[in-house]
Amino acid sequence: MTRLRERLERLRTGPARFALWGVAVALVAAPFAFRPPEETEPVPVLRRLLGPFANTAANVQWARADHAWRRGRHADGYALAASALDFAPDAPGGWIFLARHFAYERAAVEREADPALRRLWMQAAFDALDRGAATADGHGALSFERGVLFAYLAEVAAAGVVPESERPWRGTPDELYAEAARAYELAARKGDPDAAEAASAARARREELHAHDR
């Protein structure tokens, strides 16, 4: 359980949290901004040429994108982020970074005053995971992250501090933890080493909330 807690905390607060403003706008405003690799002729060639260094090249592009965004060069950052995903669409890290940024930064009550936009940002988080699933979820990392997002939303709902109409995602704690457990179970079937324990923890937390409400 300690290892699982440490992993969940790293997913939420780890140092690799990029300021993905340009990518966020592109994903929300233009659903087809990131074309599948097979539709972009130069990308497969680059990936074949780079071989095992494709992920390194993608990481360099992410670092350059972060540098550009921090200096307000959003268009440059967007182009670099798009190329990072093109270099390594099969690396779950990039998709997870996107989802975490949307969920914990753009959809945060402290950052976004409009509840409708909060839900749009949270939808973008799930969309990022869905888009990456075809190429980057072979071992369940994106499914696990989906469970993390639902567990987070369940706790937001259970806390009762934010009115339901203003939350970034609709649903009761019971419903959201059920979704979290299903996502973790899928991740476990795909081979994630922590997912079975996370699914059990989500079900236990759901029962705990049930008992509290009775």
C-alpha positions, 0 to 999 in steps of 0.5 A: 500500500505504501508503494501505491500511495507513493506512486499516486502522489508522484502522478499528482505532484511529480516534477515533470508537470509541463505548462501545456497551455498551447496543447490544451487549447489545441486539444479542446478547440481542435479535436483532430489537431493530433493526427494518427501517426499513419496519417502524417507521412514524415513521422513514421520515417523519423521514428524508424530512423531514430529507433530506440532514441525516439523517446529521448527525442520526444523528451527533448521536445517536451523540455523545449516546449516547457521552456517556450511556454514559460517564456510566453511563446505558446505557438512555439510550445504547441509545435514542439509538443505536437512533434513530441507526441509524433516522435513517441506516440507509444510513450504513455508519459506524454499523454499522462502529462497532458491529462494531469495538466488538464485535470489538476491545473486547468480544471482546478477551481482555483484556476478556472472560475467557469464551471462549464470550462472546468468540465471541458478541461476535465473532459480534455484530460480523459480525451488525452488518455483515450487518444493515447490508449491505442498506442501507449496503453499496452501495459495499462499505464493510461488506464491506471491514470484514468482510475487516478482521475476518477478517484480524485474526482470522487474525493472532490465530490465526497469532501462536499466543499465544492457544490455539485454544480461547480465541480469539474465532473458530475457524479456521486462519490459512489459512481466515481469510485465505481468508475475508478475501480473499473479503470484500475481493473482494466489496467490490472488486466493489461499488466500494471503491477499496482492496479489490482491493489488500487482497484481493491482500495477504490472498492474499499473506499467506496464501501467506507463512504457507503457506511458513512452515509448510512 
